[in-house]
Amino acid sequence: GKSKPILVGTVALSDIQVASAVVTWKTDQEADSLVQYRPKGSTSAYISVGQIERSINHSVRLFGLSPNTEYQYNVVSRNYLGNDLVYDQAALPKLTTTGFSVTTGSVATTTTGATISWTTNLDADSAFIEYQMQKQPGDEAQGKTVGVNPDDLSSNPKNHKVVVSGLKSNRTYTYKIKSISKDGFVAETGFLTFSTKSFD
C-alpha cells in the first residue's frame, strides 16, 4: 500500500543569537530531523544539520552563522520508508541573526596604570583587552591580556571594565578590546591607544 504523507506542525525559532539559532517542529509520525540552511540570496550549497534518530518532536541547533544575516532554510523530515517531507519555505518564520558589537567607553590613566571601559550590545561570556607598549630605546617589551573580573562579568554582562597596572609612565600603549558572545562569536575593536601620565 502507499505510505501516508508526513504532516508537520508549526515550525518555530528560538534562542536566536549571533552565530546560532534553534529550529523546532513536530511531525505526525516518527521521522528524522534535518535543517538545511544558507545565507539568504546565496548560491552556496546548503549546510545540513540534524539527527537521524526518528522522533515526532524535532529540535535542531544551527551554528556557525554570521551576525546580522538573514538565512533561508528548509526543514526536512524523512520517515522509515524514506519519504521526505520538505516544509514550504515561504511558510517558515524568518531567521535573522543579531549583531554583536563593542562600543568603546572611557579610558582613565595614571602614571602606572589605566582603567578601560566599554559596553557590548548583548551579554558577553568573556571580555578582555590585549595591550602592547610602543617601545622607546632601552625599553623591555611589555604587553599582555587582561580580562574583566568573572564576578563583574556575570553580574553585569554588557558593561565591562579592566584595570591594567604595572605600566611605565609617559608611554603610549596600543590595545584592542575583545568580547565573546554567549554563543562564541568574537567582537573586537581595531587598534586603539592610550598614554600613561608622566611624573610631575
N, C-alpha and C positions, 0 to 999 in steps of 0.2 A: 504494500500500500504506500501511498505518498506520505511523506513526513509532514507534520503540521508546521506552519511557519512560526518563527520565533517572534513573539510580541515583546516590545520593550516599553518600560515605564519612562517617566520623565528623567532626562539627563540633567544632573546638577553639577555645578562647580563649587569648590570650597577651598579655603586655605590658599588663595591666590597670592603669591609673593613675588619676589624679584626674579627668581630663577626656577620656581616650581609652582605647581598647582595640582589639585586633586579633582578627578572626574569620577562621579558615581552614577550608577543607573541600576535598574532592576530588569530582569527578564522573566517571562512566564514559564520558562523551563531551564534546566541546568545548561550553562553554556560557558565558553571561555570569556575572559575579559581582556580586550585589547583596545588600545587607543593609538591611532596613527596621527602624528602632528608635524606641522612645519609652519614657519612664519607666513602670515597671510600675503598672498601675491608672489610668493617664492616659487621657483620652478625646481628647487632642490627636492630630493627624494624625501618621502615621509619617514620620520623616525617612529618605530613601533615599540611600545612598551605594554606590559601586562602580564597576566598569569594564565597558564594553561589549565590550572585546576578548574573544574566546572562548578558553577555556583549560580544562584539566582540573584544574589546581591553582589554588585561589582563595584570595586573602588580601585582606581589606578592613579598613582602619583606620577605626573610628568616632571622631568627635571632637565637641567642644562638649558633652561630658557633664557632669553635675553630680556633686559629691563625695558619697560615702556614699549612693548611689542604686542601686536595683535597676532594671534595664532589661528590657523584653520586646523580643524581636527575631525577625524572620523571615529565613531565608536563602532567596534566590530565585535560581535558575539557569535561564536560558532558552536553548534550543538554536536552531540556524539555522532550524528550522521554526516557531519562535515558541512552542514548547511550554514551559510553565513547570514547573519542579519547585519546590514550596514544601515546605520541610522541616517536619516535625511540631514545633510549638513546644514541646510538653511534653517532647520528647526532647533539646532543646538544653541545653547546660551553662548554669548560672545565671551571669548577668552582674551583678556588683555592683561599683561603683567604690569606690575607697578614699577616705578623708578626707585633707585636708592642713591641718595646723594649726600655729600658733605657740604655744610656751609661753615666757612671759617668764622671764628669769633675773635675775641681779644687775645693779645699777647702782652704779658707784663714781664719785664726783665729787671734783674738786679745785676750786681757785678758778677755773681757766680751761678745764676740760675734764670729760669724762665718758666712762666705758667702760661700754658697754651690751652685755649678752649675752642670748642666747635660743637655744632649740632648735626644730627642726621635726621632725615625726614621719617625714617622708620626705626623701630628698635634695633639696636646693634647687638650682636653676640660678642664681638670684641672690637676694641678701638685703641689705636696706638699711634705714636709718631716715630719716624725714623729720622735721626739727625746726624749731621756731619759738620765739623768745623772747617771753615775756609782757612787753611793753614797760612801762617806767616813764617818767614825764615826762623828756623830754630824750634818751631812748634812740633810736638809729637802729634800724630793723627789722633783725632778724638771724634767718636761717633758711636751711637748705639740706638736701640729701640726701647722706647719707654711706653708702657701700656697704662690704660686707665685702671684704677683700683677696681677689682672684681665686685666688691660690695657696692661701690658707686655705680658701676655699670648695671648691676641687677636692680638697684633702686631707682635709677634714672637713665634708662637705656637710650634716650635720644639726646641727652645733654652731656657733653664729655669734657674732661679737663685732665691734663697731665702736668705734673711738676717735674721739671728737669733740673737737677742740681749738679754740682761739681764742674761747672763750666769755667773757662778762662775769661777774665774781664777784657773788655774792649775788643771783642772779636765778633765776626759775623758767622752765623751758623745757617746752613741750608737744611730745610726739613720738609718732609711730606707727611700729611695726615692720612691715615688709612682707617677705614671701618669696615667690618664684615657683617652682613645681614644675617638674620636667624637661619636663612637657607643657604648661606655660604657664598653670597655674592660680595665681591670686594669693591668698595667705592674709595677712590683716593683723589687727593688734590695733585696739582702739578708741584714743582719745587717752589717753596716759599722761603723767606729768610727772616731772621731776627738778629739783633745785635745786643750783646751784653753791655752793661754800663761800664764806663771806665772809673777808676778810683778818683775821688775828688782831689 
